[in-house]
Amino acid sequence: MFECSICMDEHLVDDVALVEKCGHKFCRECMTDYIGSKLTENRFPILCPVCQAESDVQDAGFIQRGLVDQLALSQAQYDSWIDLELSQYSVMLDCRKCQSSGFVDSEDYKELQYIYCPLGDCDHVWCKACGQTVGPDQESQKLHSCDGENELNALMEAEGWKNCPGCKTPIERIIGCNHMACGTPGCNMHFCYKCGDSIIRSVLKDEIKGAVNAHFHQTTGKCPLFFIPAEDEGTS
């Protein structure tokens, strides 16, 4: 026989719920009710009720999984225990692609820069810092930046776009003329798409015309006015 430290009644030894480390004993009904109340409060880890009352205890006992498995917790309570236990050592991740959740080891999570969906059937990868989706390959992750600057630079290089030398706005050439007039309000920059140099910043037509003619002059100018494909340059 033993005395439960909660209800203070005598119980058979077969009904004992023993908290390891501190050695306090409880009947299983009282311990089940106690653990259930702590789970409702989302408290974890769960301290031995006697040790919790004695705030100056040096070697306090905690409820372990082995003891929980001996008790008559409801399925909902047991699931709650598992989730709280996992949260001590793991981080729950919500994948917005497959709309599912899963746990990863908290130590691994601290070291990760890119998060892979923990669900095996999903290939979603995202940046831990900003949450943006990135490709699963190393090249995509190398190009990623949280502000999008690296991706934009890679796109501009691939497409041959140029930045306006005045306001730095990305500019795409639609037709073959190398004379570009920035359309950003207040910029008024005219530049050469071939070499990227500024030609003039002005709103005066005569000034613009003179500077453009000088830059693209057929014999003394720096660049041709019209874009000539490389294959055509070799045959001209």
C-alpha positions as protocol buffer text, in pm:
chain_id: "A"
residue {
  index: 1
  type: MET
  ca { x: 0 y: 0 z: 0 }
}
residue {
  index: 2
  type: PHE
  ca { x: 105 y: 362 z: -48 }
}
residue {
  index: 3
  type: GLU
  ca { x: -42 y: 703 z: 21 }
}
residue {
  index: 4
  type: CYS
  ca { x: -124 y: 928 z: -278 }
}
residue {
  index: 5
  type: SER
  ca { x: 37 y: 1269 z: -234 }
}
residue {
  index: 6
  type: ILE
  ca { x: -270 y: 1442 z: -383 }
}
residue {
  index: 7
  type: CYS
  ca { x: -582 y: 1272 z: -242 }
}
residue {
  index: 8
  type: MET
  ca { x: -392 y: 1136 z: 64 }
}
residue {
  index: 9
  type: ASP
  ca { x: -580 y: 803 z: 39 }
}
residue {
  index: 10
  type: GLU
  ca { x: -421 y: 461 z: 67 }
}
residue {
  index: 11
  type: HIS
  ca { x: -394 y: 264 z: -258 }
}
residue {
  index: 12
  type: LEU
  ca { x: -264 y: -70 z: -376 }
}
residue {
  index: 13
  type: VAL
  ca { x: 89 y: -71 z: -515 }
}
residue {
  index: 14
  type: ASP
  ca { x: -47 y: -170 z: -859 }
}
residue {
  index: 15
  type: ASP
  ca { x: -218 y: 173 z: -875 }
}
residue {
  index: 16
  type: VAL
  ca { x: 98 y: 377 z: -819 }
}
residue {
  index: 17
  type: ALA
  ca { x: 210 y: 655 z: -1053 }
}
residue {
  index: 18
  type: LEU
  ca { x: 573 y: 713 z: -956 }
}
residue {
  index: 19
  type: VAL
  ca { x: 756 y: 1027 z: -1061 }
}
residue {
  index: 20
  type: GLU
  ca { x: 1116 y: 935 z: -1127 }
}
residue {
  index: 21
  type: LYS
  ca { x: 1401 y: 1139 z: -980 }
}
residue {
  index: 22
  type: CYS
  ca { x: 1199 y: 1285 z: -692 }
}
residue {
  index: 23
  type: GLY
  ca { x: 1024 y: 956 z: -606 }
}
residue {
  index: 24
  type: HIS
  ca { x: 685 y: 1108 z: -520 }
}
residue {
  index: 25
  type: LYS
  ca { x: 392 y: 868 z: -548 }
}
residue {
  index: 26
  type: PHE
  ca { x: 36 y: 932 z: -663 }
}
residue {
  index: 27
  type: CYS
  ca { x: -263 y: 725 z: -752 }
}
residue {
  index: 28
  type: ARG
  ca { x: -319 y: 698 z: -1126 }
}
residue {
  index: 29
  type: GLU
  ca { x: -655 y: 873 z: -1117 }
}
residue {
  index: 30
  type: CYS
  ca { x: -513 y: 1182 z: -945 }
}
residue {
  index: 31
  type: MET
  ca { x: -209 y: 1188 z: -1173 }
}
residue {
  index: 32
  type: THR
  ca { x: -429 y: 1153 z: -1483 }
}
residue {
  index: 33
  type: ASP
  ca { x: -642 y: 1449 z: -1370 }
}
residue {
  index: 34
  type: TYR
  ca { x: -333 y: 1653 z: -1286 }
}
residue {
  index: 35
  type: ILE
  ca { x: -165 y: 1593 z: -1621 }
}
residue {
  index: 36
  type: GLY
  ca { x: -492 y: 1663 z: -1803 }
}
residue {
  index: 37
  type: SER
  ca { x: -523 y: 2003 z: -1635 }
}
residue {
  index: 38
  type: LYS
  ca { x: -166 y: 2097 z: -1731 }
}
residue {
  index: 39
  type: LEU
  ca { x: -222 y: 1989 z: -2090 }
}
residue {
  index: 40
  type: THR
  ca { x: -530 y: 2211 z: -2104 }
}
residue {
  index: 41
  type: GLU
  ca { x: -306 y: 2501 z: -1999 }
}
residue {
  index: 42
  type: ASN
  ca { x: -42 y: 2400 z: -2258 }
}
residue {
  index: 43
  type: ARG
  ca { x: 213 y: 2366 z: -1979 }
}
residue {
  index: 44
  type: PHE
  ca { x: 523 y: 2164 z: -2063 }
}
residue {
  index: 45
  type: PRO
  ca { x: 735 y: 2012 z: -1927 }
}
residue {
  index: 46
  type: ILE
  ca { x: 501 y: 1913 z: -1645 }
}
residue {
  index: 47
  type: LEU
  ca { x: 653 y: 1931 z: -1300 }
}
residue {
  index: 48
  type: CYS
  ca { x: 570 y: 1682 z: -1025 }
}
residue {
  index: 49
  type: PRO
  ca { x: 279 y: 1836 z: -828 }
}
residue {
  index: 50
  type: VAL
  ca { x: 461 y: 1801 z: -496 }
}
residue {
  index: 51
  type: CYS
  ca { x: 782 y: 1949 z: -634 }
}
residue {
  index: 52
  type: GLN
  ca { x: 580 y: 2232 z: -787 }
}
residue {
  index: 53
  type: ALA
  ca { x: 432 y: 2314 z: -447 }
}
residue {
  index: 54
  type: GLU
  ca { x: 777 y: 2305 z: -285 }
}
residue {
  index: 55
  type: SER
  ca { x: 945 y: 2586 z: -478 }
}
residue {
  index: 56
  type: ASP
  ca { x: 1283 y: 2535 z: -313 }
}
residue {
  index: 57
  type: VAL
  ca { x: 1329 y: 2175 z: -433 }
}
residue {
  index: 58
  type: GLN
  ca { x: 1673 y: 2125 z: -587 }
}
residue {
  index: 59
  type: ASP
  ca { x: 1613 y: 1800 z: -776 }
}
residue {
  index: 60
  type: ALA
  ca { x: 1255 y: 1844 z: -893 }
}
residue {
  index: 61
  type: GLY
  ca { x: 1089 y: 1558 z: -1078 }
}
residue {
  index: 62
  type: PHE
  ca { x: 915 y: 1590 z: -1414 }
}
residue {
  index: 63
  type: ILE
  ca { x: 647 y: 1375 z: -1570 }
}
residue {
  index: 64
  type: GLN
  ca { x: 806 y: 1148 z: -1832 }
}
residue {
  index: 65
  type: ARG
  ca { x: 657 y: 967 z: -2132 }
}
residue {
  index: 66
  type: GLY
  ca { x: 694 y: 630 z: -1960 }
}
residue {
  index: 67
  type: LEU
  ca { x: 457 y: 739 z: -1684 }
}
residue {
  index: 68
  type: VAL
  ca { x: 210 y: 895 z: -1928 }
}
residue {
  index: 69
  type: ASP
  ca { x: 191 y: 567 z: -2119 }
}
residue {
  index: 70
  type: GLN
  ca { x: 72 y: 395 z: -1800 }
}
residue {
  index: 71
  type: LEU
  ca { x: -220 y: 634 z: -1748 }
}
residue {
  index: 72
  type: ALA
  ca { x: -571 y: 647 z: -1892 }
}
residue {
  index: 73
  type: LEU
  ca { x: -535 y: 973 z: -2084 }
}
residue {
  index: 74
  type: SER
  ca { x: -789 y: 1037 z: -2358 }
}
residue {
  index: 75
  type: GLN
  ca { x: -663 y: 1022 z: -2716 }
}
residue {
  index: 76
  type: ALA
  ca { x: -692 y: 1400 z: -2742 }
}
residue {
  index: 77
  type: GLN
  ca { x: -488 y: 1443 z: -2424 }
}
residue {
  index: 78
  type: TYR
  ca { x: -225 y: 1196 z: -2540 }
}
residue {
  index: 79
  type: ASP
  ca { x: -198 y: 1372 z: -2878 }
}
residue {
  index: 80
  type: SER
  ca { x: -158 y: 1702 z: -2695 }
}
residue {
  index: 81
  type: TRP
  ca { x: 120 y: 1552 z: -2483 }
}
residue {
  index: 82
  type: ILE
  ca { x: 304 y: 1430 z: -2794 }
}
residue {
  index: 83
  type: ASP
  ca { x: 275 y: 1771 z: -2963 }
}
residue {
  index: 84
  type: LEU
  ca { x: 402 y: 1954 z: -2655 }
}
residue {
  index: 85
  type: GLU
  ca { x: 682 y: 1703 z: -2606 }
}
residue {
  index: 86
  type: LEU
  ca { x: 791 y: 1740 z: -2967 }
}
residue {
  index: 87
  type: SER
  ca { x: 783 y: 2117 z: -2939 }
}
residue {
  index: 88
  type: GLN
  ca { x: 1055 y: 2100 z: -2675 }
}
residue {
  index: 89
  type: TYR
  ca { x: 1299 y: 1950 z: -2921 }
}
residue {
  index: 90
  type: SER
  ca { x: 1142 y: 2035 z: -3254 }
}
residue {
  index: 91
  type: VAL
  ca { x: 998 y: 2326 z: -3451 }
}
residue {
  index: 92
  type: MET
  ca { x: 661 y: 2294 z: -3621 }
}
residue {
  index: 93
  type: LEU
  ca { x: 666 y: 2413 z: -3981 }
}
residue {
  index: 94
  type: ASP
  ca { x: 360 y: 2509 z: -4184 }
}
residue {
  index: 95
  type: CYS
  ca { x: 401 y: 2460 z: -4558 }
}
residue {
  index: 96
  type: ARG
  ca { x: 187 y: 2698 z: -4760 }
}
residue {
  index: 97
  type: LYS
  ca { x: 214 y: 2482 z: -5072 }
}
residue {
  index: 98
  type: CYS
  ca { x: 73 y: 2155 z: -4940 }
}
residue {
  index: 99
  type: GLN
  ca { x: -112 y: 2321 z: -4651 }
}
residue {
  index: 100
  type: SER
  ca { x: 31 y: 2069 z: -4404 }
}
residue {
  index: 101
  type: SER
  ca { x: 244 y: 2089 z: -4091 }
}
residue {
  index: 102
  type: GLY
  ca { x: 536 y: 1886 z: -3965 }
}
residue {
  index: 103
  type: PHE
  ca { x: 821 y: 1894 z: -3716 }
}
residue {
  index: 104
  type: VAL
  ca { x: 1195 y: 1935 z: -3773 }
}
residue {
  index: 105
  type: ASP
  ca { x: 1468 y: 1908 z: -3514 }
}
residue {
  index: 106
  type: SER
  ca { x: 1514 y: 2243 z: -3342 }
}
residue {
  index: 107
  type: GLU
  ca { x: 1895 y: 2223 z: -3355 }
}
residue {
  index: 108
  type: ASP
  ca { x: 1884 y: 2151 z: -3728 }
}
residue {
  index: 109
  type: TYR
  ca { x: 1638 y: 2435 z: -3775 }
}
residue {
  index: 110
  type: LYS
  ca { x: 1877 y: 2684 z: -3614 }
}
residue {
  index: 111
  type: GLU
  ca { x: 2143 y: 2598 z: -3872 }
}
residue {
  index: 112
  type: LEU
  ca { x: 1916 y: 2608 z: -4176 }
}
residue {
  index: 113
  type: GLN
  ca { x: 1899 y: 2900 z: -4417 }
}
residue {
  index: 114
  type: TYR
  ca { x: 1644 y: 2734 z: -4645 }
}
residue {
  index: 115
  type: ILE
  ca { x: 1354 y: 2524 z: -4520 }
}
residue {
  index: 116
  type: TYR
  ca { x: 1247 y: 2208 z: -4701 }
}
residue {
  index: 117
  type: CYS
  ca { x: 889 y: 2098 z: -4643 }
}
residue {
  index: 118
  type: PRO
  ca { x: 910 y: 1810 z: -4390 }
}
residue {
  index: 119
  type: LEU
  ca { x: 635 y: 1621 z: -4575 }
}
residue {
  index: 120
  type: GLY
  ca { x: 790 y: 1369 z: -4811 }
}
residue {
  index: 121
  type: ASP
  ca { x: 544 y: 1423 z: -5096 }
}
residue {
  index: 122
  type: CYS
  ca { x: 602 y: 1800 z: -5114 }
}
residue {
  index: 123
  type: ASP
  ca { x: 900 y: 1968 z: -5281 }
}
residue {
  index: 124
  type: HIS
  ca { x: 841 y: 2321 z: -5150 }
}
residue {
  index: 125
  type: VAL
  ca { x: 1150 y: 2511 z: -5031 }
}
residue {
  index: 126
  type: TRP
  ca { x: 1149 y: 2857 z: -4876 }
}
residue {
  index: 127
  type: CYS
  ca { x: 1386 y: 3107 z: -4717 }
}
residue {
  index: 128
  type: LYS
  ca { x: 1373 y: 3100 z: -4336 }
}
residue {
  index: 129
  type: ALA
  ca { x: 1450 y: 3473 z: -4311 }
}
residue {
  index: 130
  type: CYS
  ca { x: 1188 y: 3616 z: -4548 }
}
residue {
  index: 131
  type: GLY
  ca { x: 956 y: 3324 z: -4629 }
}
residue {
  index: 132
  type: GLN
  ca { x: 995 y: 3359 z: -5006 }
}
residue {
  index: 133
  type: THR
  ca { x: 980 y: 3043 z: -5217 }
}
residue {
  index: 134
  type: VAL
  ca { x: 1315 y: 2940 z: -5365 }
}
residue {
  index: 135
  type: GLY
  ca { x: 1419 y: 2658 z: -5597 }
}
residue {
  index: 136
  type: PRO
  ca { x: 1542 y: 2328 z: -5451 }
}
residue {
  index: 137
  type: ASP
  ca { x: 1874 y: 2351 z: -5639 }
}
residue {
  index: 138
  type: GLN
  ca { x: 2185 y: 2521 z: -5501 }
}
residue {
  index: 139
  type: GLU
  ca { x: 2204 y: 2767 z: -5791 }
}
residue {
  index: 140
  type: SER
  ca { x: 1858 y: 2910 z: -5715 }
}
residue {
  index: 141
  type: GLN
  ca { x: 1942 y: 2937 z: -5346 }
}
residue {
  index: 142
  type: LYS
  ca { x: 2273 y: 3106 z: -5424 }
}
residue {
  index: 143
  type: LEU
  ca { x: 2093 y: 3369 z: -5631 }
}
residue {
  index: 144
  type: HIS
  ca { x: 1825 y: 3433 z: -5367 }
}
residue {
  index: 145
  type: SER
  ca { x: 1815 y: 3756 z: -5170 }
}
residue {
  index: 146
  type: CYS
  ca { x: 1537 y: 3856 z: -4934 }
}
residue {
  index: 147
  type: ASP
  ca { x: 1493 y: 4193 z: -5104 }
}
residue {
  index: 148
  type: GLY
  ca { x: 1493 y: 4036 z: -5452 }
}
residue {
  index: 149
  type: GLU
  ca { x: 1807 y: 4222 z: -5565 }
}
residue {
  index: 150
  type: ASN
  ca { x: 2005 y: 3914 z: -5662 }
}
residue {
  index: 151
  type: GLU
  ca { x: 1715 y: 3768 z: -5860 }
}
residue {
  index: 152
  type: LEU
  ca { x: 1661 y: 4097 z: -6041 }
}
residue {
  index: 153
  type: ASN
  ca { x: 2031 y: 4127 z: -6127 }
}
residue {
  index: 154
  type: ALA
  ca { x: 2034 y: 3773 z: -6263 }
}
residue {
  index: 155
  type: LEU
  ca { x: 1723 y: 3843 z: -6472 }
}
residue {
  index: 156
  type: MET
  ca { x: 1869 y: 4169 z: -6605 }
}
residue {
  index: 157
  type: GLU
  ca { x: 2191 y: 3993 z: -6703 }
}
residue {
  index: 158
  type: ALA
  ca { x: 2005 y: 3711 z: -6874 }
}
residue {
  index: 159
  type: GLU
  ca { x: 1776 y: 3949 z: -7065 }
}
residue {
  index: 160
  type: GLY
  ca { x: 2044 y: 4211 z: -7134 }
}
residue {
  index: 161
  type: TRP
  ca { x: 1856 y: 4486 z: -6951 }
}
residue {
  index: 162
  type: LYS
  ca { x: 2035 y: 4802 z: -6835 }
}
residue {
  index: 163
  type: ASN
  ca { x: 1992 y: 5033 z: -6537 }
}
residue {
  index: 164
  type: CYS
  ca { x: 1923 y: 5396 z: -6603 }
}
residue {
  index: 165
  type: PRO
  ca { x: 2248 y: 5572 z: -6500 }
}
residue {
  index: 166
  type: GLY
  ca { x: 2041 y: 5846 z: -6339 }
}
residue {
  index: 167
  type: CYS
  ca { x: 1779 y: 5676 z: -6119 }
}
residue {
  index: 168
  type: LYS
  ca { x: 1898 y: 5313 z: -6155 }
}
residue {
  index: 169
  type: THR
  ca { x: 1557 y: 5195 z: -6277 }
}
residue {
  index: 170
  type: PRO
  ca { x: 1587 y: 4874 z: -6487 }
}
residue {
  index: 171
  type: ILE
  ca { x: 1521 y: 4951 z: -6854 }
}
residue {
  index: 172
  type: GLU
  ca { x: 1435 y: 4701 z: -7127 }
}
residue {
  index: 173
  type: ARG
  ca { x: 1488 y: 4789 z: -7492 }
}
residue {
  index: 174
  type: ILE
  ca { x: 1180 y: 4704 z: -7699 }
}
residue {
  index: 175
  type: ILE
  ca { x: 1308 y: 4814 z: -8042 }
}
residue {
  index: 176
  type: GLY
  ca { x: 1658 y: 4835 z: -8194 }
}
residue {
  index: 177
  type: CYS
  ca { x: 1738 y: 5200 z: -8114 }
}
residue {
  index: 178
  type: ASN
  ca { x: 2018 y: 5245 z: -7858 }
}
residue {
  index: 179
  type: HIS
  ca { x: 1895 y: 5592 z: -7752 }
}
residue {
  index: 180
  type: MET
  ca { x: 1696 y: 5541 z: -7431 }
}
residue {
  index: 181
  type: ALA
  ca { x: 1490 y: 5804 z: -7252 }
}
residue {
  index: 182
  type: CYS
  ca { x: 1413 y: 5710 z: -6893 }
}
residue {
  index: 183
  type: GLY
  ca { x: 1043 y: 5726 z: -6821 }
}
residue {
  index: 184
  type: THR
  ca { x: 1073 y: 5755 z: -6444 }
}
residue {
  index: 185
  type: PRO
  ca { x: 902 y: 6080 z: -6335 }
}
residue {
  index: 186
  type: GLY
  ca { x: 1159 y: 6350 z: -6261 }
}
residue {
  index: 187
  type: CYS
  ca { x: 1459 y: 6156 z: -6395 }
}
residue {
  index: 188
  type: ASN
  ca { x: 1483 y: 6301 z: -6749 }
}
residue {
  index: 189
  type: MET
  ca { x: 1792 y: 6094 z: -6822 }
}
residue {
  index: 190
  type: HIS
  ca { x: 1889 y: 6002 z: -7177 }
}
residue {
  index: 191
  type: PHE
  ca { x: 2147 y: 5725 z: -7211 }
}
residue {
  index: 192
  type: CYS
  ca { x: 2298 y: 5473 z: -7449 }
}
residue {
  index: 193
  type: TYR
  ca { x: 2169 y: 5117 z: -7421 }
}
residue {
  index: 194
  type: LYS
  ca { x: 2481 y: 4974 z: -7588 }
}
residue {
  index: 195
  type: CYS
  ca { x: 2748 y: 5116 z: -7356 }
}
residue {
  index: 196
  type: GLY
  ca { x: 2526 y: 5220 z: -7064 }
}
residue {
  index: 197
  type: ASP
  ca { x: 2671 y: 5573 z: -7045 }
}
residue {
  index: 198
  type: SER
  ca { x: 2457 y: 5875 z: -6974 }
}
residue {
  index: 199
  type: ILE
  ca { x: 2413 y: 6112 z: -7270 }
}
residue {
  index: 200
  type: ILE
  ca { x: 2232 y: 6404 z: -7112 }
}
residue {
  index: 201
  type: ARG
  ca { x: 1980 y: 6483 z: -6840 }
}
residue {
  index: 202
  type: SER
  ca { x: 1751 y: 6745 z: -6979 }
}
residue {
  index: 203
  type: VAL
  ca { x: 1397 y: 6828 z: -7091 }
}
residue {
  index: 204
  type: LEU
  ca { x: 1507 y: 7074 z: -7359 }
}
residue {
  index: 205
  type: LYS
  ca { x: 1465 y: 6927 z: -7707 }
}
residue {
  index: 206
  type: ASP
  ca { x: 1758 y: 7111 z: -7866 }
}
residue {
  index: 207
  type: GLU
  ca { x: 1998 y: 7005 z: -7590 }
}
residue {
  index: 208
  type: ILE
  ca { x: 1881 y: 6646 z: -7611 }
}
residue {
  index: 209
  type: LYS
  ca { x: 1909 y: 6640 z: -7991 }
}
residue {
  index: 210
  type: GLY
  ca { x: 2262 y: 6780 z: -7988 }
}
residue {
  index: 211
  type: ALA
  ca { x: 2387 y: 6539 z: -7722 }
}
residue {
  index: 212
  type: VAL
  ca { x: 2222 y: 6238 z: -7886 }
}
residue {
  index: 213
  type: ASN
  ca { x: 2362 y: 6326 z: -8229 }
}
residue {
  index: 214
  type: ALA
  ca { x: 2711 y: 6365 z: -8083 }
}
residue {
  index: 215
  type: HIS
  ca { x: 2704 y: 6029 z: -7906 }
}
residue {
  index: 216
  type: PHE
  ca { x: 2564 y: 5841 z: -8204 }
}
residue {
  index: 217
  type: HIS
  ca { x: 2741 y: 6035 z: -8481 }
}
residue {
  index: 218
  type: GLN
  ca { x: 2811 y: 5804 z: -8771 }
}
residue {
  index: 219
  type: THR
  ca { x: 3183 y: 5882 z: -8789 }
}
residue {
  index: 220
  type: THR
  ca { x: 3283 y: 6053 z: -8463 }
}
residue {
  index: 221
  type: GLY
  ca { x: 3026 y: 5907 z: -8226 }
}
residue {
  index: 222
  type: LYS
  ca { x: 3096 y: 5648 z: -7957 }
}
residue {
  index: 223
  type: CYS
  ca { x: 2820 y: 5401 z: -8042 }
}
residue {
  index: 224
  type: PRO
  ca { x: 2587 y: 5314 z: -8333 }
}
residue {
  index: 225
  type: LEU
  ca { x: 2233 y: 5450 z: -8300 }
}
residue {
  index: 226
  type: PHE
  ca { x: 2072 y: 5120 z: -8392 }
}
residue {
  index: 227
  type: PHE
  ca { x: 2137 y: 4778 z: -8252 }
}
residue {
  index: 228
  type: ILE
  ca { x: 2312 y: 4548 z: -8501 }
}
residue {
  index: 229
  type: PRO
  ca { x: 2301 y: 4173 z: -8423 }
}
residue {
  index: 230
  type: ALA
  ca { x: 2645 y: 4012 z: -8394 }
}
residue {
  index: 231
  type: GLU
  ca { x: 2590 y: 3789 z: -8696 }
}
residue {
  index: 232
  type: ASP
  ca { x: 2508 y: 4096 z: -8910 }
}
residue {
  index: 233
  type: GLU
  ca { x: 2816 y: 4285 z: -8788 }
}
residue {
  index: 234
  type: GLY
  ca { x: 3041 y: 4017 z: -8930 }
}
residue {
  index: 235
  type: THR
  ca { x: 2883 y: 4039 z: -9273 }
}
residue {
  index: 236
  type: SER
  ca { x: 2864 y: 4418 z: -9306 }
}
